[in-house]
Amino acid sequence: MNSIIDRLKEVRNSIASACLQSNRRPESVQLLAVSKTKPAKKIRELYLAGQRCFGENYLQEALEKQQQLSDLDDIVWHFIGPIQSNKTRDIAANFNWVQSIDRLKIARRLNDQRAKNQAPLNILIQVNIDDERSKAGIQPEQLLDFAAELQEFPQVTLRGLMTLPAANASSSQQQQSLQAMQRLFSQLASQYPTVDTLSMGMSNDLEPAIKAGSTMVRIGTALFGARDTKGVKNDNASA
């Protein structure tokens, strides 16, 4: 079995290869290591190998790991799960990015609860690009109005978009969804100079996502192996 460091190298090589095939620079795509349900010691291993950005879904689990890794002062924490209203204070205080913004109420709470001595919280708008009833995210036609409302919040900075395309889509359907996200991203970036991040693509669709213009891929399984759900409480269901 390959070590986690070997898998990190393989993922980086896959990103570089996909970029090469799409005439893009490898450094134009950032790797977010999705570390939910994985122990702090595994995050530390990746950190020591040069990985800095980590994504967490479950707040209480993430806070415990952040405490265990508090000596790593340049680690960058992304919250990537659905957000309950009663979780926003801890998220605002302890994360650098939130990728799952799809309600103005949540954005407002994060803004109000972000300390003034902290840098503004980087946020991504989650788009439900395939109109799946089981998934969170705004509808594409809501994007520009929603983005405009976010400009009223000084303690958050709009950085771009995130999506979770349909898992069972055909390759052509997948391509259409990814390209639709790229068009939305380009439209948003043309209006807001802070917008520079299109978060899409995971372990099973990294290459087509990069081909479609993704600037950040969220990789869990290819780095850590299958997710262990035993004993993990999902404390981030939508409220």
C-alpha angles and dihedrals in degrees: 000000000000118000120244088254091055090050090050089055091048092051092048089050090050090052092048092048093049090049091050091052089051096045091247132132113253090229089061089076120064123207117227110194107215102215102172112144091008122116125254091245090064091051089050091052091054092044091054088052090056104269112136109168120075131177125212132186103184116065103204092045090049094050091053092051092046089056092050091050098040091122090067095083098177098049112124117219122204122191106212106168135087113284130228116209092240091057098056097090094058092041092051091050101043110033134072096203138024114198101180106068112146103137128064090215091062093045090051093050092049090050094048094045097046107103115245091232090058124084112257114278113255111231138188125201112234112224123200092216096174096043093238113175092212094058134075123232140097123274115259093244090058095056104094095045091046092049091050091055091052090061088075091069113082096187095060128060121206107229102168146277141321130193143176107210119209110286097217099043121130117251091258092049090047091051092050092051094047092048091048089055091050091054091050090048093050091049092050094045091052089061103037121045093203092063110103107129131087108178111197135123130066136192094297100042105030097123100049090044092054090045088054093052107270113165095189129037122197109218125183115139096042089055105034104020125238115350115258109221096175110122094359115131116209100225095165106073113142117272 
